[in-house]
Amino acid sequence: MHLSRQRRFPRAHESVRAARAFAVETLTEWGIADRLDDIRVCVSELATNAVLHGVPPGREFSLRMVRDGALVRIEVRDSGSGCPEMSCPDADADAEGGRGLLLARALGDDFGVVPHVPGKTVWLVFKTGCGIEGVG
């Protein structure tokens, strides 16, 4: 079963909450509960990065969610320059940021960045129990 939903969000802090809500609504409609918390955290991280670092003023970012059987893929696309950077896991323990992509990579089952002109898409894939025969 292949399903897809996408929504655009303005460059605003409120968009992070709206993106999380969209993700939870989508997963609920698709009957996926086992990875909901992991996906919600990762959507929050990717949306935050888009708002803070990726979306130029006056532009938007998009969140696309794709279900293909037991796999859920989240994609956040923005039109900003640059590529996301992972902070060193040994970074200063007092630092208030810089570990979000490390967390997202740890929670997801696969991760990548696709460059575009302009911008990029940052994506994560999650294996779920749904779509497996007898489950979900």
Solvent accessible surface area in square Angstrom, and as a share of the most:
residue,aa,sasa,rsa
1,M,138,0.62
2,H,115,0.52
3,L,59,0.29
4,S,55,0.35
5,R,61,0.22
6,Q,102,0.45
7,R,97,0.36
8,R,134,0.49
9,F,8,0.03
10,P,76,0.48
11,R,105,0.38
12,A,29,0.23
13,H,129,0.58
14,E,112,0.50
15,S,4,0.03
16,V,18,0.10
17,R,156,0.57
18,A,45,0.35
19,A,0,0.00
20,R,72,0.26
21,A,59,0.46
22,F,3,0.01
23,A,0,0.00
24,V,40,0.23
25,E,76,0.34
26,T,0,0.00
27,L,0,0.00
28,T,89,0.52
29,E,114,0.51
30,W,26,0.09
31,G,48,0.46
32,I,2,0.01
33,A,82,0.63
34,D,86,0.45
35,R,39,0.14
36,L,30,0.15
37,D,87,0.45
38,D,40,0.21
39,I,0,0.00
40,R,82,0.30
41,V,62,0.36
42,C,0,0.00
43,V,0,0.00
44,S,23,0.15
45,E,37,0.17
46,L,4,0.02
47,A,0,0.00
48,T,41,0.24
49,N,36,0.19
50,A,3,0.02
51,V,8,0.05
52,L,93,0.46
53,H,139,0.62
54,G,4,0.04
55,V,5,0.03
56,P,46,0.29
57,P,105,0.66
58,G,83,0.80
59,R,121,0.44
60,E,70,0.31
61,F,0,0.00
62,S,7,0.04
63,L,0,0.00
64,R,82,0.30
65,M,0,0.00
66,V,14,0.08
67,R,10,0.04
68,D,80,0.41
69,G,19,0.19
70,A,23,0.18
71,L,76,0.38
72,V,0,0.00
73,R,72,0.26
74,I,0,0.00
75,E,23,0.10
76,V,4,0.03
77,R,105,0.38
78,D,10,0.05
79,S,20,0.13
80,G,7,0.07
81,S,104,0.67
82,G,60,0.58
83,C,87,0.52
84,P,36,0.23
85,E,152,0.68
86,M,62,0.28
87,S,36,0.23
88,C,73,0.44
89,P,105,0.66
90,D,127,0.66
91,A,36,0.28
92,D,97,0.50
93,A,95,0.74
94,D,122,0.63
95,A,42,0.33
96,E,182,0.81
97,G,49,0.48
98,G,45,0.44
99,R,82,0.30
100,G,16,0.16
101,L,12,0.06
102,L,51,0.26
103,L,86,0.43
104,A,1,0.00
105,R,122,0.44
106,A,83,0.64
107,L,48,0.24
108,G,11,0.10
109,D,70,0.36
110,D,77,0.40
111,F,38,0.16
112,G,12,0.12
113,V,43,0.25
114,V,62,0.36
115,P,109,0.69
116,H,53,0.24
117,V,154,0.89
118,P,78,0.49
119,G,11,0.11
120,K,15,0.06
121,T,12,0.07
122,V,12,0.07
123,W,36,0.12
124,L,0,0.00
125,V,21,0.12
126,F,0,0.00
127,K,129,0.55
128,T,7,0.04
129,G,19,0.18
130,C,10,0.06
131,G,46,0.44
132,I,93,0.47
133,E,170,0.76
134,G,84,0.81
135,V,80,0.46
136,G,94,0.91
